[in-house]
Amino acid sequence: MAKKKSFLLRIDPEVYDQLQRWADDEFRSVNGQIEFLLRNALKKSGRGNGKKKDESDQ
């Protein structure tokens, strides 16, 4: 598994609570939910292919 980059994210507590509930509904962690949403946004905007870095090299 590729190492993940960690960084600090400052987020409004109400937004965090909403993300927590959404993540719980989909059986994900908040971190996993944020990554899922960001990947979808990148793909939708044409800035990402939806593949993990190591998968795109094949």
KELUM-465118 format. One record per residue: residue number from 1; chain; residue in one letter; x negated, y, z of N, C-alpha, C, CB in turn. Coordinates in Angstrom, 3 decimals, decimal comma, padded with zeros to 6 digits, always signed. Atoms other than C-alpha are relative to their C-alpha. Glycine has a CB too. Layout:
<recs>
<rec><pos>NUM</pos><unit>A</unit><code>a</code><n_X>X</n_X><n_Y>Y</n_Y><n_Z>Z</n_Z><ca_X>X</ca_X><ca_Y>Y</ca_Y><ca_Z>Z</ca_Z><c_X>X</c_X><c_Y>Y</c_Y><c_Z>Z</c_Z><cb_X>X</cb_X><cb_Y>Y</cb_Y><cb_Z>Z</cb_Z></rec>
...
</recs>
This chain:
<recs>
<rec><pos>1</pos><unit>A</unit><code>m</code><n_X>-000,841</n_X><n_Y>-001,177</n_Y><n_Z>+000,000</n_Z><ca_X>+000,000</ca_X><ca_Y>+000,000</ca_Y><ca_Z>+000,000</ca_Z><c_X>-000,886</c_X><c_Y>+001,240</c_Y><c_Z>+000,000</c_Z><cb_X>+000,956</cb_X><cb_Y>-000,002</cb_Y><cb_Z>+001,215</cb_Z></rec>
<rec><pos>2</pos><unit>A</unit><code>a</code><n_X>+000,771</n_X><n_Y>-001,234</n_Y><n_Z>+000,092</n_Z><ca_X>-001,333</ca_X><ca_Y>+003,424</ca_Y><ca_Z>-000,940</ca_Z><c_X>+000,188</c_X><c_Y>+000,836</c_Y><c_Z>+001,267</c_Z><cb_X>+000,416</cb_X><cb_Y>+000,808</cb_Y><cb_Z>-001,248</cb_Z></rec>
<rec><pos>3</pos><unit>A</unit><code>k</code><n_X>-000,063</n_X><n_Y>-000,869</n_Y><n_Z>-001,171</n_Z><ca_X>-002,152</ca_X><ca_Y>+005,791</ca_Y><ca_Z>+001,894</ca_Z><c_X>+000,867</c_X><c_Y>+001,211</c_Y><c_Z>-000,316</c_Z><cb_X>-001,419</cb_X><cb_Y>+000,443</cb_Y><cb_Z>+000,442</cb_Z></rec>
<rec><pos>4</pos><unit>A</unit><code>k</code><n_X>-000,880</n_X><n_Y>-001,145</n_Y><n_Z>+000,192</n_Z><ca_X>+000,396</ca_X><ca_Y>+008,563</ca_Y><ca_Z>+002,351</ca_Z><c_X>-000,637</c_X><c_Y>+001,242</c_Y><c_Z>+000,585</c_Z><cb_X>+001,375</cb_X><cb_Y>-000,249</cb_Y><cb_Z>+000,636</cb_Z></rec>
<rec><pos>5</pos><unit>A</unit><code>k</code><n_X>+000,477</n_X><n_Y>-001,305</n_Y><n_Z>-000,461</n_Z><ca_X>-000,468</ca_X><ca_Y>+012,220</ca_Y><ca_Z>+002,756</ca_Z><c_X>+000,928</c_X><c_Y>+000,482</c_Y><c_Z>+001,103</c_Z><cb_X>-000,063</cb_X><cb_Y>+001,037</cb_Y><cb_Z>-001,174</cb_Z></rec>
<rec><pos>6</pos><unit>A</unit><code>s</code><n_X>-000,833</n_X><n_Y>-000,541</n_Y><n_Z>-001,072</n_Z><ca_X>+000,742</ca_X><ca_Y>+013,702</ca_Y><ca_Z>+006,026</ca_Z><c_X>-000,183</c_X><c_Y>+001,510</c_Y><c_Z>+000,055</c_Z><cb_X>-000,352</cb_X><cb_Y>-000,651</cb_Y><cb_Z>+001,371</cb_Z></rec>
<rec><pos>7</pos><unit>A</unit><code>f</code><n_X>+000,039</n_X><n_Y>-001,454</n_Y><n_Z>-000,124</n_Z><ca_X>+001,596</ca_X><ca_Y>+017,355</ca_Y><ca_Z>+006,571</ca_Z><c_X>+001,104</c_X><c_Y>+000,435</c_Y><c_Z>+000,950</c_Z><cb_X>+000,155</cb_X><cb_Y>+000,692</cb_Y><cb_Z>-001,388</cb_Z></rec>
<rec><pos>8</pos><unit>A</unit><code>l</code><n_X>-000,967</n_X><n_Y>-000,557</n_Y><n_Z>-000,926</n_Z><ca_X>+003,513</ca_X><ca_Y>+019,541</ca_Y><ca_Z>+008,969</ca_Z><c_X>+001,149</c_X><c_Y>+000,625</c_Y><c_Z>-000,779</c_Z><cb_X>-000,661</cb_X><cb_Y>+001,038</cb_Y><cb_Z>+000,927</cb_Z></rec>
<rec><pos>9</pos><unit>A</unit><code>l</code><n_X>-001,189</n_X><n_Y>-000,587</n_Y><n_Z>+000,628</n_Z><ca_X>+007,063</ca_X><ca_Y>+020,476</ca_Y><ca_Z>+007,978</ca_Z><c_X>+000,802</c_X><c_Y>+000,711</c_Y><c_Z>+001,067</c_Z><cb_X>+000,868</cb_X><cb_Y>-001,084</cb_Y><cb_Z>-000,716</cb_Z></rec>
<rec><pos>10</pos><unit>A</unit><code>r</code><n_X>-000,853</n_X><n_Y>-000,769</n_Y><n_Z>-000,905</n_Z><ca_X>+008,893</ca_X><ca_Y>+023,242</ca_Y><ca_Z>+009,770</ca_Z><c_X>+001,385</c_X><c_Y>+000,025</c_Y><c_Z>-000,616</c_Z><cb_X>-000,552</cb_X><cb_Y>+001,460</cb_Y><cb_Z>+000,238</cb_Z></rec>
<rec><pos>11</pos><unit>A</unit><code>i</code><n_X>-001,351</n_X><n_Y>+000,130</n_Y><n_Z>+000,533</n_Z><ca_X>+012,624</ca_X><ca_Y>+022,756</ca_Y><ca_Z>+009,413</ca_Z><c_X>+001,007</c_X><c_Y>+000,453</c_Y><c_Z>+001,051</c_Z><cb_X>+000,284</cb_X><cb_Y>-001,459</cb_Y><cb_Z>-000,438</cb_Z></rec>
<rec><pos>12</pos><unit>A</unit><code>d</code><n_X>-001,068</n_X><n_Y>-000,456</n_Y><n_Z>-000,876</n_Z><ca_X>+015,739</ca_X><ca_Y>+024,288</ca_Y><ca_Z>+010,885</ca_Z><c_X>+000,584</c_X><c_Y>-001,211</c_Y><c_Z>+000,743</c_Z><cb_X>+001,105</cb_X><cb_Y>+000,750</cb_Y><cb_Z>-000,813</cb_Z></rec>
<rec><pos>13</pos><unit>A</unit><code>p</code><n_X>-000,529</n_X><n_Y>+001,139</n_Y><n_Z>-000,768</n_Z><ca_X>+017,068</ca_X><ca_Y>+022,037</ca_Y><ca_Z>+013,694</ca_Z><c_X>+001,341</c_X><c_Y>-000,523</c_Y><c_Z>-000,524</c_Z><cb_X>+000,158</cb_X><cb_Y>+000,398</cb_Y><cb_Z>+001,449</cb_Z></rec>
<rec><pos>14</pos><unit>A</unit><code>e</code><n_X>-001,298</n_X><n_Y>+000,446</n_Y><n_Z>+000,541</n_Z><ca_X>+020,559</ca_X><ca_Y>+021,951</ca_Y><ca_Z>+012,154</ca_Z><c_X>-000,194</c_X><c_Y>-000,815</c_Y><c_Z>-001,281</c_Z><cb_X>+000,919</cb_X><cb_Y>+001,216</cb_Y><cb_Z>-000,281</cb_Z></rec>
<rec><pos>15</pos><unit>A</unit><code>v</code><n_X>+000,304</n_X><n_Y>+000,745</n_Y><n_Z>+001,222</n_Z><ca_X>+019,146</ca_X><ca_Y>+020,824</ca_Y><ca_Z>+008,794</ca_Z><c_X>-000,582</c_X><c_Y>-001,366</c_Y><c_Z>+000,360</c_Z><cb_X>-000,987</cb_X><cb_Y>+000,792</cb_Y><cb_Z>-000,900</cb_Z></rec>
<rec><pos>16</pos><unit>A</unit><code>y</code><n_X>+000,580</n_X><n_Y>+001,272</n_Y><n_Z>-000,439</n_Z><ca_X>+017,098</ca_X><ca_Y>+018,162</ca_Y><ca_Z>+010,581</ca_Z><c_X>+001,095</c_X><c_Y>-000,955</c_Y><c_Z>+000,491</c_Z><cb_X>-001,041</cb_X><cb_Y>+000,239</cb_Y><cb_Z>+001,117</cb_Z></rec>
<rec><pos>17</pos><unit>A</unit><code>d</code><n_X>-001,090</n_X><n_Y>+000,839</n_Y><n_Z>-000,510</n_Z><ca_X>+020,211</ca_X><ca_Y>+016,889</ca_Y><ca_Z>+012,397</ca_Z><c_X>+000,843</c_X><c_Y>-000,564</c_Y><c_Z>-001,134</c_Z><cb_X>+000,885</cb_X><cb_Y>+000,799</cb_Y><cb_Z>+000,956</cb_Z></rec>
<rec><pos>18</pos><unit>A</unit><code>q</code><n_X>-000,772</n_X><n_Y>+000,466</n_Y><n_Z>+001,150</n_Z><ca_X>+022,091</ca_X><ca_Y>+016,682</ca_Y><ca_Z>+009,095</ca_Z><c_X>-000,766</c_X><c_Y>-001,070</c_Y><c_Z>-000,772</c_Z><cb_X>+000,345</cb_X><cb_Y>+001,175</cb_Y><cb_Z>-000,926</cb_Z></rec>
<rec><pos>19</pos><unit>A</unit><code>l</code><n_X>+000,833</n_X><n_Y>+001,003</n_Y><n_Z>+000,656</n_Z><ca_X>+019,188</ca_X><ca_Y>+014,810</ca_Y><ca_Z>+007,491</ca_Z><c_X>-000,034</c_X><c_Y>-001,299</c_Y><c_Z>+000,800</c_Z><cb_X>-001,419</cb_X><cb_Y>+000,533</cb_Y><cb_Z>-000,196</cb_Z></rec>
<rec><pos>20</pos><unit>A</unit><code>q</code><n_X>+000,019</n_X><n_Y>+001,185</n_Y><n_Z>-000,861</n_Z><ca_X>+019,072</ca_X><ca_Y>+012,439</ca_Y><ca_Z>+010,477</ca_Z><c_X>+001,278</c_X><c_Y>-000,823</c_Y><c_Z>-000,180</c_Z><cb_X>-000,163</cb_X><cb_Y>+000,411</cb_Y><cb_Z>+001,479</cb_Z></rec>
<rec><pos>21</pos><unit>A</unit><code>r</code><n_X>-001,274</n_X><n_Y>+000,710</n_Y><n_Z>+000,194</n_Z><ca_X>+022,759</ca_X><ca_Y>+011,578</ca_Y><ca_Z>+010,094</ca_Z><c_X>+000,058</c_X><c_Y>-000,658</c_Y><c_Z>-001,377</c_Z><cb_X>+001,188</cb_X><cb_Y>+000,969</cb_Y><cb_Z>+000,170</cb_Z></rec>
<rec><pos>22</pos><unit>A</unit><code>w</code><n_X>+000,008</n_X><n_Y>+000,534</n_Y><n_Z>+001,362</n_Z><ca_X>+022,365</ca_X><ca_Y>+011,100</ca_Y><ca_Z>+006,329</ca_Z><c_X>-000,937</c_X><c_Y>-001,202</c_Y><c_Z>-000,079</c_Z><cb_X>-000,428</cb_X><cb_Y>+001,090</cb_Y><cb_Z>-001,017</cb_Z></rec>
<rec><pos>23</pos><unit>A</unit><code>a</code><n_X>+000,961</n_X><n_Y>+001,098</n_Y><n_Z>-000,005</n_Z><ca_X>+019,281</ca_X><ca_Y>+008,923</ca_Y><ca_Z>+006,813</ca_Z><c_X>+000,573</c_X><c_Y>-001,214</c_Y><c_Z>+000,731</c_Z><cb_X>-001,320</cb_X><cb_Y>+000,445</cb_Y><cb_Z>+000,654</cb_Z></rec>
<rec><pos>24</pos><unit>A</unit><code>d</code><n_X>-000,620</n_X><n_Y>+001,102</n_Y><n_Z>-000,753</n_Z><ca_X>+021,111</ca_X><ca_Y>+006,830</ca_Y><ca_Z>+009,431</ca_Z><c_X>+001,051</c_X><c_Y>-000,707</c_Y><c_Z>-000,849</c_Z><cb_X>+000,638</cb_X><cb_Y>+000,525</cb_Y><cb_Z>+001,305</cb_Z></rec>
<rec><pos>25</pos><unit>A</unit><code>d</code><n_X>-001,039</n_X><n_Y>+000,580</n_Y><n_Z>+000,861</n_Z><ca_X>+024,002</ca_X><ca_Y>+006,315</ca_Y><ca_Z>+006,987</ca_Z><c_X>-000,589</c_X><c_Y>-000,910</c_Y><c_Z>-001,072</c_Z><cb_X>+000,813</cb_X><cb_Y>+001,107</cb_Y><cb_Z>-000,659</cb_Z></rec>
<rec><pos>26</pos><unit>A</unit><code>e</code><n_X>+000,636</n_X><n_Y>+000,759</n_Y><n_Z>+001,083</n_Z><ca_X>+021,556</ca_X><ca_Y>+004,959</ca_Y><ca_Z>+004,389</ca_Z><c_X>-001,131</c_X><c_Y>-000,908</c_Y><c_Z>+000,498</c_Z><cb_X>-000,543</cb_X><cb_Y>+000,958</cb_Y><cb_Z>-001,048</cb_Z></rec>
<rec><pos>27</pos><unit>A</unit><code>f</code><n_X>+000,966</n_X><n_Y>+000,904</n_Y><n_Z>-000,621</n_Z><ca_X>+019,411</ca_X><ca_Y>+002,945</ca_Y><ca_Z>+006,838</ca_Z><c_X>-001,448</c_X><c_Y>+000,371</c_Y><c_Z>-000,335</c_Z><cb_X>+000,276</cb_X><cb_Y>-001,426</cb_Y><cb_Z>-000,437</cb_Z></rec>
<rec><pos>28</pos><unit>A</unit><code>r</code><n_X>+001,350</n_X><n_Y>-000,500</n_Y><n_Z>+000,224</n_Z><ca_X>+016,330</ca_X><ca_Y>+005,130</ca_Y><ca_Z>+006,321</ca_Z><c_X>-000,431</c_X><c_Y>+000,825</c_Y><c_Z>+001,200</c_Z><cb_X>-000,077</cb_X><cb_Y>+000,839</cb_Y><cb_Z>-001,298</cb_Z></rec>
<rec><pos>29</pos><unit>A</unit><code>s</code><n_X>+000,524</n_X><n_Y>-000,969</n_Y><n_Z>-000,970</n_Z><ca_X>+014,071</ca_X><ca_Y>+007,131</ca_Y><ca_Z>+008,603</ca_Z><c_X>+000,194</c_X><c_Y>+001,388</c_Y><c_Z>-000,613</c_Z><cb_X>-001,534</cb_X><cb_Y>-000,278</cb_Y><cb_Z>+000,349</cb_Z></rec>
<rec><pos>30</pos><unit>A</unit><code>v</code><n_X>-000,087</n_X><n_Y>-001,361</n_Y><n_Z>+000,530</n_Z><ca_X>+014,224</ca_X><ca_Y>+010,914</ca_Y><ca_Z>+008,276</ca_Z><c_X>-001,121</c_X><c_Y>+000,209</c_Y><c_Z>-001,014</c_Z><cb_X>-000,084</cb_X><cb_Y>+001,058</cb_Y><cb_Z>+001,147</cb_Z></rec>
<rec><pos>31</pos><unit>A</unit><code>n</code><n_X>+001,116</n_X><n_Y>-000,122</n_Y><n_Z>+000,929</n_Z><ca_X>+010,788</ca_X><ca_Y>+010,786</ca_Y><ca_Z>+006,646</ca_Z><c_X>+000,313</c_X><c_Y>-000,698</c_Y><c_Z>-001,321</c_Z><cb_X>-001,275</cb_X><cb_Y>-000,581</cb_Y><cb_Z>+000,618</cb_Z></rec>
<rec><pos>32</pos><unit>A</unit><code>g</code><n_X>-000,363</n_X><n_Y>+000,753</n_Y><n_Z>+001,195</n_Z><ca_X>+011,992</ca_X><ca_Y>+008,131</ca_Y><ca_Z>+004,206</ca_Z><c_X>+001,091</c_X><c_Y>+000,707</c_Y><c_Z>-000,798</c_Z><cb_X>+000,459</cb_X><cb_Y>-001,402</cb_Y><cb_Z>+000,380</cb_Z></rec>
<rec><pos>33</pos><unit>A</unit><code>q</code><n_X>-001,087</n_X><n_Y>-000,716</n_Y><n_Z>+000,668</n_Z><ca_X>+015,121</ca_X><ca_Y>+010,159</ca_Y><ca_Z>+003,435</ca_Z><c_X>-000,536</c_X><c_Y>+001,234</c_Y><c_Z>-000,729</c_Z><cb_X>+001,082</cb_X><cb_Y>+000,410</cb_Y><cb_Z>+001,020</cb_Z></rec>
<rec><pos>34</pos><unit>A</unit><code>i</code><n_X>+000,587</n_X><n_Y>-001,181</n_Y><n_Z>+000,636</n_Z><ca_X>+013,104</ca_X><ca_Y>+013,311</ca_Y><ca_Z>+002,723</ca_Z><c_X>-000,788</c_X><c_Y>-000,406</c_Y><c_Z>-001,240</c_Z><cb_X>-000,911</cb_X><cb_Y>+000,758</cb_Y><cb_Z>+000,989</cb_Z></rec>
<rec><pos>35</pos><unit>A</unit><code>e</code><n_X>+000,774</n_X><n_Y>+000,461</n_Y><n_Z>+001,151</n_Z><ca_X>+010,748</ca_X><ca_Y>+011,389</ca_Y><ca_Z>+000,440</ca_Z><c_X>+000,921</c_X><c_Y>-000,453</c_Y><c_Z>-001,129</c_Z><cb_X>-000,938</cb_X><cb_Y>-001,142</cb_Y><cb_Z>+000,408</cb_Z></rec>
<rec><pos>36</pos><unit>A</unit><code>f</code><n_X>-000,990</n_X><n_Y>+000,444</n_Y><n_Z>+000,990</n_Z><ca_X>+013,717</ca_X><ca_Y>+009,782</ca_Y><ca_Z>-001,345</ca_Z><c_X>+000,607</c_X><c_Y>+001,201</c_Y><c_Z>-000,727</c_Z><cb_X>+001,115</cb_X><cb_Y>-000,834</cb_Y><cb_Z>+000,681</cb_Z></rec>
<rec><pos>37</pos><unit>A</unit><code>l</code><n_X>-000,610</n_X><n_Y>-001,193</n_Y><n_Z>+000,593</n_Z><ca_X>+015,343</ca_X><ca_Y>+013,188</ca_Y><ca_Z>-001,910</ca_Z><c_X>-000,994</c_X><c_Y>+000,768</c_Y><c_Z>-000,871</c_Z><cb_X>+000,544</cb_X><cb_Y>+000,916</cb_Y><cb_Z>+001,097</cb_Z></rec>
<rec><pos>38</pos><unit>A</unit><code>l</code><n_X>+001,011</n_X><n_Y>-000,707</n_Y><n_Z>+000,787</n_Z><ca_X>+012,108</ca_X><ca_Y>+014,780</ca_Y><ca_Z>-003,104</ca_Z><c_X>-000,318</c_X><c_Y>-000,740</c_Y><c_Z>-001,297</c_Z><cb_X>-001,276</cb_X><cb_Y>+000,183</cb_Y><cb_Z>+000,822</cb_Z></rec>
<rec><pos>39</pos><unit>A</unit><code>r</code><n_X>+000,262</n_X><n_Y>+000,778</n_Y><n_Z>+001,220</n_Z><ca_X>+011,420</ca_X><ca_Y>+011,945</ca_Y><ca_Z>-005,555</ca_Z><c_X>+001,133</c_X><c_Y>+000,173</c_Y><c_Z>-001,004</c_Z><cb_X>-000,184</cb_X><cb_Y>-001,495</cb_Y><cb_Z>+000,337</cb_Z></rec>
<rec><pos>40</pos><unit>A</unit><code>n</code><n_X>-001,151</n_X><n_Y>-000,189</n_Y><n_Z>+000,896</n_Z><ca_X>+014,943</ca_X><ca_Y>+012,265</ca_Y><ca_Z>-006,970</ca_Z><c_X>+000,002</c_X><c_Y>+001,397</c_Y><c_Z>-000,610</c_Z><cb_X>+001,315</cb_X><cb_Y>-000,240</cb_Y><cb_Z>+000,757</cb_Z></rec>
<rec><pos>41</pos><unit>A</unit><code>a</code><n_X>+000,050</n_X><n_Y>-001,375</n_Y><n_Z>+000,501</n_Z><ca_X>+014,576</ca_X><ca_Y>+016,049</ca_Y><ca_Z>-007,287</ca_Z><c_X>-001,099</c_X><c_Y>+000,153</c_Y><c_Z>-001,054</c_Z><cb_X>-000,233</cb_X><cb_Y>+000,988</cb_Y><cb_Z>+001,162</cb_Z></rec>
<rec><pos>42</pos><unit>A</unit><code>l</code><n_X>+001,085</n_X><n_Y>-000,061</n_Y><n_Z>+000,975</n_Z><ca_X>+011,230</ca_X><ca_Y>+015,661</ca_Y><ca_Z>-009,076</ca_Z><c_X>+000,397</c_X><c_Y>-000,677</c_Y><c_Z>-001,311</c_Z><cb_X>-001,262</cb_X><cb_Y>-000,653</cb_Y><cb_Z>+000,568</cb_Z></rec>
<rec><pos>43</pos><unit>A</unit><code>k</code><n_X>-000,428</n_X><n_Y>+000,735</n_Y><n_Z>+001,188</n_Z><ca_X>+012,672</ca_X><ca_Y>+013,088</ca_Y><ca_Z>-011,463</ca_Z><c_X>+001,050</c_X><c_Y>+000,800</c_Y><c_Z>-000,777</c_Z><cb_X>+000,561</cb_X><cb_Y>-001,384</cb_Y><cb_Z>+000,395</cb_Z></rec>
<rec><pos>44</pos><unit>A</unit><code>k</code><n_X>-001,076</n_X><n_Y>-000,763</n_Y><n_Z>+000,640</n_Z><ca_X>+015,768</ca_X><ca_Y>+015,206</ca_Y><ca_Z>-012,170</ca_Z><c_X>-000,533</c_X><c_Y>+001,246</c_Y><c_Z>-000,706</c_Z><cb_X>+001,049</cb_X><cb_Y>+000,402</cb_Y><cb_Z>+001,037</cb_Z></rec>
<rec><pos>45</pos><unit>A</unit><code>s</code><n_X>+000,557</n_X><n_Y>-001,223</n_Y><n_Z>+000,581</n_Z><ca_X>+013,651</ca_X><ca_Y>+018,298</ca_Y><ca_Z>-012,896</ca_Z><c_X>-001,002</c_X><c_Y>-000,283</c_Y><c_Z>-001,119</c_Z><cb_X>-000,668</cb_X><cb_Y>+000,823</cb_Y><cb_Z>+001,081</cb_Z></rec>
<rec><pos>46</pos><unit>A</unit><code>g</code><n_X>+000,968</n_X><n_Y>+000,355</n_Y><n_Z>+001,029</n_Z><ca_X>+011,378</ca_X><ca_Y>+016,380</ca_Y><ca_Z>-015,270</ca_Z><c_X>-001,440</c_X><c_Y>+000,116</c_Y><c_Z>+000,467</c_Z><cb_X>+000,202</cb_X><cb_Y>+000,861</cb_Y><cb_Z>-001,200</cb_Z></rec>
<rec><pos>47</pos><unit>A</unit><code>r</code><n_X>+001,344</n_X><n_Y>-000,157</n_Y><n_Z>-000,538</n_Z><ca_X>+008,390</ca_X><ca_Y>+016,826</ca_Y><ca_Z>-012,982</ca_Z><c_X>-000,552</c_X><c_Y>-001,294</c_Y><c_Z>+000,581</c_Z><cb_X>-000,007</cb_X><cb_Y>+001,072</cb_Y><cb_Z>+001,056</cb_Z></rec>
<rec><pos>48</pos><unit>A</unit><code>g</code><n_X>+000,458</n_X><n_Y>+001,269</n_Y><n_Z>-000,543</n_Z><ca_X>+008,175</ca_X><ca_Y>+013,234</ca_Y><ca_Z>-011,811</ca_Z><c_X>+000,616</c_X><c_Y>-001,129</c_Y><c_Z>-000,801</c_Z><cb_X>+000,357</cb_X><cb_Y>-000,130</cb_Y><cb_Z>+001,497</cb_Z></rec>
<rec><pos>49</pos><unit>A</unit><code>n</code><n_X>-000,517</n_X><n_Y>+001,131</n_Y><n_Z>+000,761</n_Z><ca_X>+008,625</ca_X><ca_Y>+009,861</ca_Y><ca_Z>-013,419</ca_Z><c_X>+000,682</c_X><c_Y>-001,031</c_Y><c_Z>+000,885</c_Z><cb_X>-001,115</cb_X><cb_Y>-000,655</cb_Y><cb_Z>-000,771</cb_Z></rec>
<rec><pos>50</pos><unit>A</unit><code>g</code><n_X>-000,655</n_X><n_Y>+000,927</n_Y><n_Z>-000,905</n_Z><ca_X>+010,003</ca_X><ca_Y>+008,155</ca_Y><ca_Z>-010,328</ca_Z><c_X>-000,834</c_X><c_Y>-001,204</c_Y><c_Z>+000,374</c_Z><cb_X>+001,255</cb_X><cb_Y>-000,458</cb_Y><cb_Z>-000,598</cb_Z></rec>
<rec><pos>51</pos><unit>A</unit><code>k</code><n_X>+000,882</n_X><n_Y>+001,122</n_Y><n_Z>-000,307</n_Z><ca_X>+007,076</ca_X><ca_Y>+005,745</ca_Y><ca_Z>-010,191</ca_Z><c_X>-001,029</c_X><c_Y>+000,417</c_Y><c_Z>+001,020</c_Z><cb_X>-000,686</cb_X><cb_Y>-000,523</cb_Y><cb_Z>-001,265</cb_Z></rec>
<rec><pos>52</pos><unit>A</unit><code>k</code><n_X>+001,101</n_X><n_Y>-000,244</n_Y><n_Z>-000,925</n_Z><ca_X>+004,511</ca_X><ca_Y>+005,442</ca_Y><ca_Z>-007,455</ca_Z><c_X>-001,278</c_X><c_Y>+000,129</c_Y><c_Z>-000,818</c_Z><cb_X>-000,121</cb_X><cb_Y>-001,146</cb_Y><cb_Z>+001,067</cb_Z></rec>
<rec><pos>53</pos><unit>A</unit><code>k</code><n_X>+001,243</n_X><n_Y>-000,269</n_Y><n_Z>+000,715</n_Z><ca_X>+001,020</ca_X><ca_Y>+006,543</ca_Y><ca_Z>-008,442</ca_Z><c_X>-000,649</c_X><c_Y>-001,271</c_Y><c_Z>-000,532</c_Z><cb_X>-000,968</cb_X><cb_Y>+000,725</cb_Y><cb_Z>+000,905</cb_Z></rec>
<rec><pos>54</pos><unit>A</unit><code>d</code><n_X>+000,672</n_X><n_Y>+001,235</n_Y><n_Z>+000,429</n_Z><ca_X>-000,377</ca_X><ca_Y>+003,004</ca_Y><ca_Z>-008,569</ca_Z><c_X>+000,799</c_X><c_Y>-000,752</c_Y><c_Z>-001,052</c_Z><cb_X>-000,244</cb_X><cb_Y>-000,907</cb_Y><cb_Z>+001,194</cb_Z></rec>
<rec><pos>55</pos><unit>A</unit><code>e</code><n_X>-000,824</n_X><n_Y>+000,654</n_Y><n_Z>+001,011</n_Z><ca_X>+002,567</ca_X><ca_Y>+001,804</ca_Y><ca_Z>-010,716</ca_Z><c_X>-000,157</c_X><c_Y>+000,679</c_Y><c_Z>-001,364</c_Z><cb_X>+001,473</cb_X><cb_Y>+000,009</cb_Y><cb_Z>+000,429</cb_Z></rec>
<rec><pos>56</pos><unit>A</unit><code>s</code><n_X>+000,099</n_X><n_Y>-000,737</n_Y><n_Z>+001,261</n_Z><ca_X>+002,062</ca_X><ca_Y>+004,533</ca_Y><ca_Z>-013,354</ca_Z><c_X>-001,308</c_X><c_Y>-000,287</c_Y><c_Z>-000,728</c_Z><cb_X>+000,127</cb_X><cb_Y>+001,493</cb_Y><cb_Z>+000,255</cb_Z></rec>
<rec><pos>57</pos><unit>A</unit><code>d</code><n_X>+001,288</n_X><n_Y>+000,311</n_Y><n_Z>+000,623</n_Z><ca_X>-001,524</ca_X><ca_Y>+003,373</ca_Y><ca_Z>-014,005</ca_Z><c_X>+000,040</c_X><c_Y>-001,270</c_Y><c_Z>-000,817</c_Z><cb_X>-001,068</cb_X><cb_Y>-000,117</cb_Y><cb_Z>+001,049</cb_Z></rec>
<rec><pos>58</pos><unit>A</unit><code>q</code><n_X>-000,065</n_X><n_Y>+001,292</n_Y><n_Z>+000,696</n_Z><ca_X>-000,359</ca_X><ca_Y>+000,028</ca_Y><ca_Z>-015,386</ca_Z><c_X>+000,543</c_X><c_Y>+000,131</c_Y><c_Z>-001,392</c_Z><cb_X>+000,844</cb_X><cb_Y>-000,973</cb_Y><cb_Z>+000,771</cb_Z></rec>
</recs>
